[in-house]
């Protein structure tokens, strides 16, 4: 029997990870729902800013419950290793880029932040050349802008250069 203060060096239990991630998703969706209910819902012919976050919250609850269910059914003996080497660097890069995107969004605005995020993400995940990376990033950012601002009428952050 090992002493209780000795650290384990075995890989992580996959079941515990699924349950923890699903539980965190449910907690996050509850907080997100609370904030979303403060937004106006609008009318049937012109939905307000609160409709889209509620739909996202419903999808997040379903995904979180599915993750908890999968974890609950999973065998306790299944283990998972954390990514190492190139895969670990890509995972850390993605995490850093997401954090940077969320922090830059209020200051740079949706279009510039999304374009910069896409450029850096595609660069981290692929070996494409810079012209293709920039072209793809601009296409993705323009499409997101058109869908959210013009079609869904969702006000997006304009940043310090927006009027």
Residue, then its C-alpha position, 0 to 999 in steps of 0.5 A: x500500500x502506498x502512502x497517501x502523500x505519494x503522487x501517482x505517475x500513471x496516466x489520467x483516468x479517461x472516465x474521470x476526465x469525461x465526467x469533470x469536463x461534462x460537469x464543468x460544461x453544465x456549470x458554464x452553461x448555467x452561468x451563460x444562461x443566467x447572463x443570456x436571460x438578461x438580453x432582449x428576446x425581440x419579436x418572432x419576426x425580428x429576434x433580439x440579441x437573447x435568442x442566439x445565446x439561448x440556442x448556444x446554451x441549449x447545445x452546450x447543455x446537450x453536449x455536456x450531458x452527452x459527455x457526462x453520460x459517456x463518462x458514466x458508461x466508460x470503463x474505469x480502467x481506461x487511461x489517457x496520456x496527455x499529448x506530448x511533443x508536437x501534439x502538446x505544442x499544438x494544443x498549448x498553441x490553440x489554448x493560447x490563441x483562444x485566450x488571446x482571441x477572447x482578450x483581443x475581441x473587445x479592443x480590436x473588434x470582431x473582424x480584426x480579432x477573428x482574422x488574426x486568430x484564423x491566421x495564427x490558428x491555421x499557421x499553428x495547425x498546418x504548413x500552408x503558405x502565407x498567401x493561402x493562410x491570409x486568403x482563407x482567414x479573410x474568407x472565414x472572417x468575412x463569412x462570420x461577419x456577414x452571417x452574424x452582423x447582416x443575417x442574424x443582426x447580432x451586434x459584434x464588438x467593433x473595437x477601438x477603431x469602430x465608430 
